[in-house]
């Protein structure tokens, strides 16, 4: 368990992405499932680079859920290898681009070599102040909530701290503003359940390996079109500062169109 918490994440929207559809994309294009994940990792790189200009300050990517251990051993091995290689090969680039890497989730079941890469990447990029990239590995939103609840009765603020500690998050982050799921399914699959209480949900049929920065731009533009009330009535007066800042940044972007994006309208609530 980590004890040092960074004071704050980079300013901007907190966007979460459930990167789904690698397997189906591979099948459709006559490749192996593992190849689909490799293409998925390539997309991660482009999305990480494209996120800050869109006003995204925190990007949380769902790379491996606790339920993904149920997959065939060969696929799990290949995913673990991919994550290790990604962390090693992208650290330098992240360092140069001001991207702080953090891995959230359980660490005790991961291959030690993956944990070593995670710790190295986190240490080397710790000063990144342009984007906080959180990669969720062996992550379960429900397990995190349970662990925080078992830590004892407490205030909402302390509960959020316990939640961060449960998944080894070093930087406390604001609630999720925008949650995108690729690949056509319309569910949360145990991803940031507490943090997404008032997130705007956006679903696209595009499989993750075919997702582009332009799609992310469309998602952010759609987010800004939503009327977020956080249970109240006057969105302009209650919008969190990160949202106001991101809105200003995207105001100058051309409208990329919605493509395959569709959403579920929600409201919002003040930050925890
Ligand atoms: C879901 O697609 C995707 C995963 C379980 C793994 C996600 C991993 C990556 C995108 C690549 C590695 C990530 C990083 C951060 C380097 P699926 O396999 O369930 O697709 P399907 O539903 O079409 O079968």
Boltz pocket constraint, residues with backbone or C-beta under 6 A from the ligand:
constraints:
  - pocket:
      binder: B
      contacts: [[A, 19], [A, 20], [A, 21], [A, 22], [A, 23], [A, 24], [A, 25], [A, 37], [A, 38], [A, 40], [A, 41], [A, 44], [A, 61], [A, 62], [A, 63], [A, 64], [A, 65], [A, 68], [A, 79], [A, 82], [A, 83], [A, 86], [A, 135], [A, 183], [A, 208]]
      max_distance: 6.0
